[in-house]
Amino acid sequence: LTMGYIQPTGARDPTSGRPILLVDPSHQDLTKYTRESMTRSLWYVLHATLEGDTVAQQKGVILVVFGKHIQFKQFDRQQMKLNTSSIRGALPVRIAACHMCHPPTFFSIIYPIVKLFVGERLRKRIRVHSGSDDHVSEVLE
């Protein structure tokens, strides 16, 4: 949890009230943590976000993925598959939107693979934002 792979921002979408979670895959380090412990931290953050929050339970959460510092070696297909399979059908979380900000250069190669692991509904909710920090911030507001 302290590594910051996924963390609540404390912010909410101004129009819907949905909570916003920050995901930074560049903090993923399999030399220090197992895939299972990474999935447990994901579960913990999602449970903590959903607990007692009727807006999050009914309308879902917004994921903001910060990809600026991700290295190719940190792209772990097994971890992604473990995360999605453990959540799908088991955890009552709704992903209202997923914003990939500052995707790394290899993202154009792996994005088609990522789309295979997510359902059609989530695929439609993924947005990719690139450009300057100011431009991405402006688009997210």
C-alpha positions, 0 to 999 in steps of 0.5 A: 500500500505504501508504494503507491501502486493504487491510491485514493486521491480524496477527490471526486468528480465534480459532476457525478461525485464519483471517487477518483483513484490514482494508479501509478504502475511505475511503482510496481516492483516484483522484486519487493512484492509478489503479484498476489500481494499487489492484487491484495493491495488493489482489493484493499483500496477498492474495498476501502473506497466502496465501504459506506460510499453509496455513490461509489457503489452505485455510480462507480469509481474513476481510475486515473492511470499515470503512465509517464514513468512506466518502463516496459519491464513493469508491464506485467501481463500476468499481474493485469490478468490476475487483477481483472480475473479476481475482480470480475464477478467477485468484487462489486466495483464499477469502473465508470471511466479509466483515463490513461494519462501520458502513456509510454511509447510502448503503450501503442503495442500493449494497448491491443493486448489490454483490450483483450482482458477487459470487457466491451463495456470497460473498453468503451470507458477507457480514454487515452490522454497525451501531450503536455502536463497542462493539456492533460490537466485541461482535458481531465477538468 
